[in-house]
Amino acid sequence: MRRHCLIACALSLLTLAGCGRRPAITPIDARALVLAVGADKAGKQDVRYTLEIPSPQSLSGSSGGGNEFYSVQAVAKSLAEAISHMENETSRDIYLGQMHVLILALDLPPDLRDRLIAEEERFGETDDTQWFALADGKAGKLLQPPALEERLPAFFYSTHFNCVGCQSIDYGVPAWRVQAELAAPGSVAVVPVAKAQDGQIMVNRVAALRRLKAPFVFTPEETVSVMTLRGRLTKGSFTFPTPLGSATVRSMHAKVTRSAAIGRDRRLHLTAKVTYQGLVAQRPARVQHMTAKALGVMQESCAKALAQKLTAAISRAQRAGVDPFDFAQTVYLEDPEAFRALGDYAAAFRQAVVTVRVQVHLPDQGILV
């Protein structure tokens, strides 16, 4: 009997405190479903946040005209504070559970950028699967439509992050991977850089993010090498010189293996072996028939040209102490104690001896284009 009384008292206390009530449900037409978030600097400690939201008529399937998307902006010290300001202005609950992409301006101060990434990770509504990108220019402008054109929907970024005329590279990286890479050995995350150009969103560069440091941006040519070494090249196309004339290959994809060791000189010795597989797109001018000898010359010349490109990208990254090639993870997995003994990995990477070995395999049945 005493036990039953205790249970009854506890239940009555919960009821008095409101714990037994069902939470209020916000109807869909009273919510602002955010598809994209852009962040630009607005002062030393302030950020201008831009949220892209579908209009109520687009959610209901109405074809009555009007913009399908609209943007709201607020300047604040945190995303949570910005959302509070926006909810006061729009009279709608801001909901981030449907967010497709998070875009941060390239020139956003590193401390504000890192604080925003950490804050976004703590938001309960998001699942961190949204795509992550940096904006060359204003992030908010990437969410606005070109003149006389319909607004580009945010899920544009969730396809392949490809651009017309670029190498076929998988640029897409979700927010959770950025957070994981910034917490991993070496602490470098590689993210795409988007730019508005001629009414389109162009992506042909990547940047390396490091905590409390400005992004290190690679050139378009270096980007192809960086993404190749990260195993993200899917259908590359390369033109290169040979003793028989210029040649072109296509549909190139690469398999990469890495090894690492700490030598007796206490320096890192890193090796990347890259094996390319592709097709002949254009034979050299002096080749009438694709003989085994001519094909061998093409493979050797192509391997030499690609090795030079890879080495050039690695060398510039080394000078900056930035390792976007996953060498740090290789060192750590092979010998965690030795990795910790290196201390400052960035300094060790600057002094590392890096060897690049390239092989190219081209079937003899090429297609002239």
C-alpha positions as CSV (number, residue, x, y, z in Angstrom):
1,M,0.0,0.0,0.0
2,R,2.8,2.4,0.9
3,R,4.5,1.7,-2.5
4,H,1.2,2.5,-4.4
5,C,0.9,5.8,-2.5
6,L,4.4,6.8,-3.4
7,I,3.8,6.1,-7.1
8,A,0.5,8.1,-7.0
9,C,2.3,11.0,-5.4
10,A,5.0,11.0,-8.0
11,L,2.5,10.9,-10.8
12,S,0.6,13.9,-9.3
13,L,3.9,15.9,-9.0
14,L,4.7,15.2,-12.7
15,T,1.2,16.4,-13.7
16,L,1.5,19.6,-11.6
17,A,4.9,20.3,-13.2
18,G,3.5,19.9,-16.7
19,C,5.8,16.9,-17.5
20,G,2.8,14.8,-18.5
21,R,1.6,17.1,-21.2
22,R,2.0,16.4,-24.8
23,P,4.3,19.0,-26.6
24,A,2.5,21.4,-28.9
25,I,2.9,20.4,-32.6
26,T,3.7,23.2,-35.0
27,P,1.8,22.8,-38.3
28,I,3.8,22.7,-41.5
29,D,2.3,25.9,-42.9
30,A,3.5,27.8,-39.8
31,R,7.1,26.7,-40.2
32,A,9.9,28.1,-42.4
33,L,11.8,25.0,-43.8
34,V,15.4,26.1,-44.4
35,L,17.0,24.5,-47.4
36,A,20.3,26.4,-47.2
37,V,22.3,28.6,-44.8
38,G,24.9,31.1,-45.9
39,A,27.3,32.9,-43.6
40,D,29.3,36.1,-44.4
41,K,31.4,38.3,-42.2
42,A,29.7,41.4,-40.9
43,G,32.2,42.7,-38.3
44,K,34.9,41.5,-35.9
45,Q,32.6,39.2,-34.0
46,D,29.4,39.3,-36.1
47,V,28.2,37.1,-39.0
48,R,25.5,37.9,-41.6
49,Y,23.4,34.8,-41.9
50,T,21.2,34.2,-45.0
51,L,18.6,31.5,-45.0
52,E,16.9,30.2,-48.2
53,I,13.3,29.1,-47.6
54,P,10.7,27.7,-50.0
55,S,7.6,29.8,-50.2
56,P,4.3,28.4,-48.8
57,Q,2.8,28.2,-52.3
58,S,5.7,26.0,-53.5
59,L,5.3,23.6,-50.6
60,S,1.6,23.3,-51.3
61,G,2.2,22.6,-55.0
62,S,0.4,25.8,-56.1
63,S,1.2,27.1,-59.5
64,G,-0.2,30.6,-58.9
65,G,3.1,32.3,-59.8
66,G,5.5,34.2,-57.5
67,N,8.9,33.2,-56.2
68,E,9.4,29.6,-55.2
69,F,12.0,30.6,-52.7
70,Y,12.8,33.6,-50.5
71,S,15.7,34.6,-48.3
72,V,15.8,36.1,-44.8
73,Q,18.9,37.7,-43.3
74,A,20.1,38.7,-39.8
75,V,23.4,39.9,-38.3
76,A,24.2,38.1,-35.1
77,K,27.0,36.6,-33.1
78,S,25.6,33.1,-33.4
79,L,23.2,31.1,-35.7
80,A,20.9,30.6,-32.7
81,E,20.7,34.4,-32.2
82,A,20.1,35.0,-35.9
83,I,17.3,32.5,-36.0
84,S,15.7,34.2,-33.0
85,H,15.8,37.6,-34.9
86,M,14.4,36.0,-38.0
87,E,11.5,34.3,-36.2
88,N,10.5,37.7,-34.8
89,E,10.4,39.2,-38.3
90,T,8.7,36.3,-40.1
91,S,6.3,35.1,-37.4
92,R,7.3,31.6,-38.4
93,D,9.3,28.9,-36.6
94,I,12.6,28.4,-38.3
95,Y,13.3,24.6,-38.9
96,L,16.7,23.3,-40.0
97,G,15.8,19.7,-40.3
98,Q,15.5,19.9,-44.1
99,M,18.8,21.8,-44.7
100,H,20.6,20.7,-47.8
101,V,23.7,22.9,-47.8
102,L,25.8,25.1,-45.5
103,I,27.9,27.7,-47.4
104,L,30.5,29.8,-45.6
105,A,32.3,32.8,-47.2
106,L,35.9,32.1,-48.0
107,D,37.0,35.3,-46.1
108,L,35.0,34.5,-42.9
109,P,37.4,35.0,-40.0
110,P,38.7,31.6,-38.9
111,D,37.5,32.0,-35.3
112,L,34.0,32.8,-36.4
113,R,34.0,30.0,-39.0
114,D,35.2,27.4,-36.4
115,R,32.6,28.6,-33.9
116,L,29.8,28.3,-36.5
117,I,30.9,24.8,-37.5
118,A,30.9,23.8,-33.8
119,E,27.5,25.4,-33.2
120,E,25.9,23.7,-36.2
121,E,27.2,20.4,-35.0
122,R,25.2,20.9,-31.8
123,F,21.9,21.7,-33.4
124,G,19.5,18.9,-32.6
125,E,17.4,19.4,-35.7
126,T,20.1,18.8,-38.2
127,D,21.6,15.4,-38.9
128,D,24.9,16.8,-40.4
129,T,24.3,15.2,-43.7
130,Q,23.9,18.6,-45.5
131,W,26.6,19.5,-48.0
132,F,29.4,21.9,-47.1
133,A,31.0,24.5,-49.3
134,L,33.0,27.7,-49.2
135,A,31.9,30.8,-51.3
136,D,34.4,32.8,-53.3
137,G,32.5,36.1,-52.7
138,K,29.4,36.5,-50.7
139,A,27.8,33.3,-49.5
140,G,24.4,35.0,-49.4
141,K,24.6,35.9,-53.1
142,L,25.0,32.2,-54.0
143,L,21.5,31.7,-52.7
144,Q,20.0,34.5,-54.8
145,P,18.8,34.1,-58.4
146,P,20.6,35.7,-61.4
147,A,18.8,38.6,-63.0
148,L,15.6,37.6,-64.7
149,E,16.0,34.0,-63.7
150,E,14.4,31.7,-61.3
151,R,16.1,31.1,-57.9
152,L,18.5,28.2,-57.9
153,P,17.2,25.7,-55.4
154,A,19.6,24.7,-52.7
155,F,19.6,21.0,-53.6
156,F,21.6,22.0,-56.7
157,Y,24.6,21.7,-54.4
158,S,23.7,18.2,-53.3
159,T,24.2,16.6,-56.8
160,H,27.9,16.4,-57.6
161,F,29.4,19.9,-57.2
162,N,30.5,19.7,-60.8
163,C,30.8,22.4,-63.3
164,V,30.8,22.7,-67.1
165,G,34.2,22.1,-68.7
166,C,35.8,20.8,-65.5
167,Q,37.3,17.5,-64.7
168,S,34.8,14.9,-63.5
169,I,35.5,15.0,-59.8
170,D,33.3,14.2,-56.8
171,Y,33.5,17.5,-54.9
172,G,30.7,16.9,-52.5
173,V,31.5,16.7,-48.8
174,P,28.8,16.5,-46.1
175,A,29.1,18.6,-42.9
176,W,29.7,15.5,-40.7
177,R,32.8,14.6,-42.7
178,V,34.2,18.2,-42.3
179,Q,33.7,17.9,-38.6
180,A,35.4,14.5,-38.5
181,E,38.4,15.5,-40.6
182,L,39.0,18.6,-38.4
183,A,39.1,16.3,-35.4
184,A,41.3,13.7,-37.1
185,P,45.1,13.4,-37.0
186,G,46.5,16.2,-39.2
187,S,43.3,18.2,-38.7
188,V,42.7,19.1,-42.4
189,A,39.3,19.1,-44.1
190,V,39.1,19.5,-47.9
191,V,36.0,21.3,-49.1
192,P,34.8,22.7,-52.5
193,V,34.9,26.4,-53.3
194,A,31.8,27.7,-55.2
195,K,31.7,30.9,-57.3
196,A,28.8,32.6,-59.1
197,Q,29.9,33.1,-62.7
198,D,27.7,34.0,-65.8
199,G,24.5,33.0,-64.0
200,Q,25.9,29.6,-63.0
201,I,27.5,28.1,-59.9
202,M,31.0,27.1,-60.8
203,V,33.1,24.7,-58.7
204,N,36.6,23.8,-59.9
205,R,38.7,24.4,-56.8
206,V,39.0,23.1,-53.3
207,A,40.4,24.5,-50.1
208,A,42.0,23.0,-47.1
209,L,40.5,24.0,-43.7
210,R,42.5,24.0,-40.5
211,R,41.3,25.2,-37.1
212,L,42.0,28.8,-36.4
213,K,43.7,29.3,-39.8
214,A,42.6,30.9,-43.1
215,P,41.6,28.4,-45.8
216,F,44.4,27.3,-48.1
217,V,43.0,27.4,-51.6
218,F,44.3,25.3,-54.5
219,T,44.4,26.3,-58.1
220,P,42.0,24.4,-60.5
221,E,45.0,22.4,-61.8
222,E,46.2,21.6,-58.3
223,T,42.7,20.7,-57.3
224,V,42.6,17.9,-59.9
225,S,45.8,16.5,-58.3
226,V,44.5,16.9,-54.8
227,M,41.3,15.1,-55.5
228,T,43.1,12.4,-57.5
229,L,45.2,11.7,-54.5
230,R,42.1,11.6,-52.3
231,G,40.5,9.0,-54.7
232,R,37.8,11.4,-56.0
233,L,38.7,11.5,-59.7
234,T,36.0,9.7,-61.6
235,K,36.3,10.6,-65.3
236,G,39.4,12.7,-65.8
237,S,40.6,14.0,-69.2
238,F,44.2,15.0,-69.8
239,T,46.2,16.3,-72.8
240,F,49.9,15.8,-72.6
241,P,53.0,15.9,-74.9
242,T,54.7,12.8,-76.3
243,P,57.7,12.3,-78.6
244,L,55.2,11.5,-81.3
245,G,53.0,14.7,-80.8
246,S,50.3,15.8,-78.4
247,A,47.8,13.2,-77.1
248,T,44.6,13.1,-75.1
249,V,43.2,10.5,-72.8
250,R,39.7,10.4,-71.2
251,S,37.6,8.5,-68.7
252,M,40.6,8.4,-66.4
253,H,40.1,7.1,-62.9
254,A,42.8,6.5,-60.3
255,K,43.5,4.0,-57.5
256,V,45.8,5.4,-54.8
257,T,47.8,3.5,-52.2
258,R,49.9,5.3,-49.5
259,S,52.7,4.2,-47.2
260,A,54.6,6.1,-44.6
261,A,57.6,5.6,-42.3
262,I,59.9,7.6,-40.1
263,G,63.5,7.2,-41.3
264,R,66.7,7.1,-39.3
265,D,67.0,10.8,-40.1
266,R,63.8,11.3,-38.1
267,R,62.1,12.7,-41.1
268,L,58.8,11.5,-42.6
269,H,59.2,9.3,-45.7
270,L,55.9,9.3,-47.6
271,T,55.0,7.4,-50.8
272,A,52.0,7.7,-53.0
273,K,51.4,5.1,-55.7
274,V,48.8,6.1,-58.3
275,T,47.5,3.8,-60.9
276,Y,45.4,5.4,-63.7
277,Q,43.1,3.5,-66.0
278,G,41.6,5.2,-69.0
279,L,41.0,5.4,-72.8
280,V,42.7,7.0,-75.7
281,A,40.7,10.0,-76.9
282,Q,43.2,11.5,-79.4
283,R,46.3,9.8,-80.8
284,P,49.5,11.7,-81.4
285,A,49.6,13.3,-84.9
286,R,52.5,11.0,-86.0
287,V,50.7,7.8,-85.0
288,Q,48.7,6.3,-87.9
289,H,48.0,2.9,-86.2
290,M,47.9,2.3,-82.5
291,T,50.7,-0.3,-82.2
292,A,51.9,-1.7,-79.0
293,K,55.0,0.5,-79.2
294,A,53.0,3.7,-79.8
295,L,50.7,2.8,-76.9
296,G,53.7,2.2,-74.7
297,V,55.0,5.7,-75.6
298,M,51.7,7.2,-74.8
299,Q,51.4,5.5,-71.4
300,E,54.9,6.4,-70.4
301,S,54.5,10.1,-71.5
302,C,51.1,10.3,-69.7
303,A,52.5,8.9,-66.5
304,K,55.4,11.4,-66.6
305,A,53.1,14.4,-67.1
306,L,50.7,13.3,-64.4
307,A,53.5,12.6,-61.9
308,Q,54.7,16.2,-62.5
309,K,51.3,17.6,-61.8
310,L,50.9,15.5,-58.6
311,T,54.4,16.5,-57.4
312,A,53.8,20.2,-58.0
313,A,50.6,20.1,-55.9
314,I,52.2,18.2,-53.1
315,S,55.2,20.6,-53.1
316,R,53.1,23.7,-52.7
317,A,51.1,22.1,-49.9
318,Q,54.2,21.1,-48.2
319,R,55.6,24.6,-48.2
320,A,52.4,25.7,-46.4
321,G,52.5,22.8,-44.0
322,V,49.1,21.6,-45.3
323,D,48.4,17.9,-45.8
324,P,45.1,17.3,-47.7
325,F,46.3,14.0,-49.1
326,D,45.5,11.8,-46.1
327,F,49.2,11.1,-45.4
328,A,48.7,12.0,-41.7
329,Q,46.1,9.3,-41.3
330,T,48.4,6.8,-43.0
331,V,51.2,7.7,-40.5
332,Y,48.8,7.5,-37.5
333,L,47.3,4.2,-38.5
334,E,50.7,2.6,-39.1
335,D,52.3,3.8,-35.9
336,P,50.3,6.0,-33.5
337,E,53.2,6.4,-31.0
338,A,55.5,7.5,-33.8
339,F,52.8,10.0,-35.0
340,R,52.5,11.5,-31.5
341,A,56.3,11.7,-31.2
342,L,56.4,13.9,-34.3
343,G,54.8,16.7,-32.3
344,D,53.8,19.4,-34.7
345,Y,52.7,17.4,-37.8
346,A,52.5,20.5,-40.0
347,A,56.2,21.1,-39.4
348,A,57.1,17.5,-40.0
349,F,55.1,17.4,-43.2
350,R,57.1,20.5,-44.5
351,Q,60.3,18.5,-44.1
352,A,58.9,15.2,-45.3
353,V,60.5,13.2,-48.2
354,V,57.6,12.5,-50.6
355,T,57.8,10.0,-53.5
356,V,55.2,9.8,-56.2
357,R,55.0,6.7,-58.4
358,V,52.6,6.8,-61.3
359,Q,51.4,4.0,-63.7
360,V,49.0,4.5,-66.6
361,H,47.1,1.7,-68.3
362,L,45.4,2.5,-71.6
363,P,43.5,-0.2,-73.6
364,D,44.4,-0.1,-77.2
365,Q,40.8,0.4,-78.3
366,G,40.5,4.2,-78.1
367,I,37.8,6.4,-79.5
368,L,38.7,9.4,-81.6
369,V,36.8,12.6,-80.6
